[in-house]
Amino acid sequence: MKIAVDTNVLVRAAVRDDPEQTDAATRLMGRAKMVAIALPSLCEFAWVLRKVYDFRPSDIGKAIRTLLAAGNVETNRPAVEAGLAMLDAGGDFADGAIAYEGRWLGAETFVSFDAKAVELLKKQGEQARLL
């Protein structure tokens, strides 16, 4: 079976705070021929781990990398790597992923009211502008 997983399935598998749901999530993901993880789900996943479960950025990165290590996971890996680079630099996963997808869609400059995101992207050699 090929499946696309919602953010809450990823959270249960990573956080393991509900034994029944954790078992169901990990069993299904482990048995699936392919697990499609959409970029918005990973952005939500990172946000939930940070805001709801107080995960440190390094632990969020570890959780995402653990998901990616599964042989049956399909995702936009370059966008995820951009998100992880931003997370590792002290920023938000979503900002890195958004900047990457923007470039992929043809944008030249990432624009935001978030000074930290703009600064970190510039340090990574990206075109970024603070509004």
N, C-alpha and C positions, 0 to 999 in steps of 0.2 A: 504494500500500500504506500502511496505517495501522499504526504500530508503537508498542510500549511498550518503552523501553530500560532495561536494567539499569545500575546504577552503573558497572560496569566498562567499558561502552561509552562512557559520558560521560567517564570518566577517560582512556581511550585517545585520544578525540577532543581532549581539552584538553591532556594532558601530552605526547602524541606521542613516547612513549619506546619504542614498538614499531612500526616502520614498517609492517609487514604489517597489524597490528590497527588502527593509526591509519587507514590507507587504507580498510580494510573499514568501520570505524565512520563515518568522515566521508562516504564514498560512500553508504552506506545511509541515514544521517540526511539527507543532502542530497537524495536521490531520493525519500524517503518523502513521501506526500501529507500525513501528519500524524505527528508524533513526540510521543507522550504521555510526559511525565516526571512520575512520581509524587513527591510530597513526600518520602517516605522516601528515595528515590534521591538527591534533592538534598541531604538531610541527610547521607547517607553520603558523597556527592561532596565536600561541604565538609570533612567529617572526614578523608577520605583525602588530600585536597590539603594539609590542615594537618599531619596527623600523619605521613604517609608521604613526602610530597614537600616538606615545609617551606615551603609557600606562605605568604606574608604575607596577612593578612586582606584587604587591598586587592586582591591578586591573585586571591583566591578570589571576591570580589565581582565582579571584572571577568570571570572565567570564567563565573560564573552569569549575569551580564548578557549576555554574548556568546551563551550558549545561548538566553536569552529573546528575543534580537533576531531569531532565525531566524523567518521568517514561518510555518513549519509546526509550531512548537512549541506544545503545549497543556499547561498545568499550572495549579495553583491559584495564580494570580498574586497575589492579595491575601496569601496565606500566605507566598509567596516574598518579596514586598516587605517583610513583617514580619520575615522572617528576615534579609533584606539590611539593614534598618534596625538590627537588633540587631548584625549583623556590623560595620556602619559605626560603631556606637557603641562598639565594642571588645569585644563579647560573641560568643557562639556563634550561628551561623546557626540551628541546631536549636532553641535556646531561644526565639528570636523566632517561629519557625514553630509550635512547640508551644503557645506562649501564644496565638497567633492562632487556631489550630484549637480550642483549649480554649474560647475565647470564642465561636467559631462554634457549638460544640456546646452552649453554654449555661452554661459556667462563668463565675463572677464574679471569681475570684481565682486567679492562678497561684501555686502553692506549690512550693517547692524547698529543698533543702539548699545550693544554690549561691548564696552571698551576692552575687556579682557579677551574676548573672543577675537576681536580685530587685532589686538596686539600679538596674541599667540599665533594667529594665522600669518601675520607679517613675518614673525620670527621663523616660520616654516617656509618662507619664500613665496607665500601666496599674495595675490592682490586683494587687499581688504581696506574698507573705508568705514570710518565711524561717522554716523549721522549726528 
